[in-house]
Amino acid sequence: MILIVGGTGTLGRITAQMLLEQALPVRVMARNTDKAAELRHLGAEVVQGDLTDRASLERACEGVEKIFSAAHGLLGRGKNASLWVDDRGHRQLIDIAAKNGVQHFVYTSVLGVRADHPVAFCRTKYAVEEYLRQSGLSFTILRPSAFFLPHATLVGEPILQKGKTNVLGQGDAVRNLVAPEDVAAFAVMALTDERLRGETIPIGGPDNLSNNQVATLYGKIAGVQPKISHLPRGVLRVMGTLIRPFHPGISNIMRWSLYSDTVEEPFDNSATLQKYPVQMTNLEDWARKRL
């Protein structure tokens, strides 16, 4: 049995569908099981669970051989804030997996994480990676770049709908973007191919684009000259600080957006693809398919 934690999120849902297409036994854990109705229809076992609730994790892990964690609390607040979900929740899940003799644990991290990363979410991801490495579990760590959904769609899809969009910051800094479906293909490999055990795999797409370039690309698809409005960096900086006591999740997004707007983060995926040949998807093809 393969347990997918965060099975109703973008990456978890796609991975579950791919595994079910291979007739593999899948258990999906979700806070709201109603959102997993489609996966249940496809043959998944659906259980209610929460990374902040140890008892629910104990139940979800019963009889499980492999775990794929695709959950995060970046936008959460209160008991669902990143501190409780991304840090303590995942440490708790790893502990339970080790106690239960889980054969393999696949963890979704982020491209470029490190102990001194300026973004707290990325520091947390790196700390959980280290905790997993020291747990004694067999593991694979996936480090994908920014997903098309939502990182590109938030900028691009308003252009398809009304010909204009809003960009946080100046929008000139280049970063790598990747299709969630392509990351799911790596997740399936990590869960089914023992050659990926013990690996930490950086994953990027073929596109290195700024938010302004994303807007231009969607304008091309829509056949319009997009109107782009920018929220100044200074406003992002002030709002990220002021809103933190009230909604740390939104504050996290603003702080990360400010970082991404000031630091170039292109990525060359060729070394990964030489080792793990996956047909990667570019943003234009992916966006046109969604239409």
Residue, then its C-alpha position, 0 to 999 in steps of 0.5 A: m500500500i502506498l500512502i499519499v499525504g496531501g493527496t488532494g493537492t496539485l502534485g498529490r492528486i496527479t501522482a495518485q492518478m498515475l499510480l492508480e493507472q498502474a493498478l497499484p494500491v493507493r491510500v490518500m490522506a486528506r484533511n477534507t475527504d470530500k475533495a478526494a471523491e474523484l480519487r475514491h471513484l478511481g479506486a483509491e482508499v481515502v482516509q481523513g488525516d492531518l499532519t498536526d494530528r498524530a492519532s490520524l497519522e498513526r491510522a493512516c500509516e497502518g499497513v503502509e509500505k511506502i509514503f509519498s508526502a506532497a503536503h505543505g502548509l505554506l499558506g496556512r495559519g493557526k494550527n495549520a501554519s507552516l511551523w506545525v505542518d511543514d516542520r513538526g508535522h513532517r517530523q512526526l510523520i517520519d517518526i511514525a513511518a520509521k516506527n511502523g517499518v515503512q519501506h520507503f519514504v518519498y519527500t517533496s522539497v524545493l529546488g535550492v533549499r539550504a540551511d541558511h536560505p533567506v526564505a523560512f519555508c525553504r529552511t524548513k524544507y532543508a531541515v526536514e530533509e536532514y531529519l529524514r536522512q537521519s531517520g534510518l528510513s529508505f528515502t528519495i527527496l524530490r526538489p522541484s522548481a516552481f510549478f506552472l500551477p500556481h506560479a505561472t497560472l496566477v500571472g497568466e490566466p487572468i490574461l486569458q480571461k480579461g487581457k490583464t494581470n498583476v505581478l508582484g514586484q518588477g517581474d524581471a527576475v528569471r526562475n525555472l518553472v516545471a509542470p506538476e505532471d512531470v514532477a509526478a512522473f518522478a514521484v512515481m519512479a521514486l515509489t516504484d524503482e529502487r534505483l532512486r533510493g537514497e537520491t536527492i533529485p533536483i527537478g526543473g522544466p525547460d523554461n527559465l522565465s520571468n513573470n513578465q515573460v510569462a505574461t507575454l507568453y500568455g498574451k501570445i496564446a490569447g492573441v492580445q497585448p497584455k496589460i501588466s500592473h506591478l505591486p512595488r517591492g516596497v509594498l511587498r516588504v511592508m505588507g509582508t511584515l505587517i500582515r505576519p501576526f494576522h496571517p503568516g501564510i500570506s506573509n510567507i507568500m509576500r516574502w518569498s515573492l520579494y525574494s524571487d523578484t530580486v534573485e535570478e534562479p534559472f536551472d539547467n535540468s540536463a544532468t537530471l534528465q541524463k540520469y532519469p530520462v523524462q519527457m519534460t513539458n514547456l509552459e506554452d504547450w501545457a497552457r495551450k492544453r489546459l485551454 
